[in-house]
C-alpha cells in the first residue's frame, strides 16, 4: 500500500486510502507517498488544521481502524 495506485496512510489510528487523492493533494503527492504504509499522524497534525479530514472526506476513503495486537 505504498505506491501510486494503492496508497494508504494511518492518521490518528484510522487507515485511509488516499490513492485517488494523490493528484489533488495541495502539498503534492510526494509527501503522501513518503508516508504511505505507515502512521503519518505526527506529520499530518503538524501541517493540517483539525477539520482537514472532514473537509476532504469525499476524496479519501476511510478503510477502518488500526488494531494493535
Buried (B, 14 or more C-beta within 10 A) or exposed (E): BEEEEEBBBBBEEBBBBBBEBBEEBEEEBEBBBEBBBEBBBEBBEEEBEEEBBEEBEEEBBEEEEEEEE
